[in-house]
């Protein structure tokens, strides 16, 4: 009887190993596919290295199996970032109510709205999603222009403008690749 148990255990272990091996291969293929999607998008953005850093650190982007999935993930990140920036700028207006900062607060309402619209439009109208992603970056650029034209230096806003423009570029490229 012990011989029979040994054979069953060996078969069971062999099957577990085989199943585990297949799962690892599938997982690696999935990761390779999403990494390729990320590479395809990032190399066309305004900053490949920063784009890779953002998307490769996001589990949703890393599990993307299509450009649509990647666009959804990227725009989700863009919305969260823009909302955080909007809150920062709105709070800054309370303590430093310069016209340029007020203008940025207004522009960041538009940045958030454009990213949100872009994410919704992925399903309904990819061309509009692409346009909205681009416009979000334009509004962040307009904030930077408002600051510089009025001689106001707020590095914390300038960094946020740069990041919003990067997310806009990522969203632009990802939505342009949708069918």
PyMOL commands that set and color helices and strands:
alter all, ss='L'
color gray80, all
select helices_A, chain A and resi 2-42+48-56+59-62+67-95+99-124+126-149+155-176
alter helices_A, ss='H'
color red, helices_A
deselect
rebuild
show_as cartoon
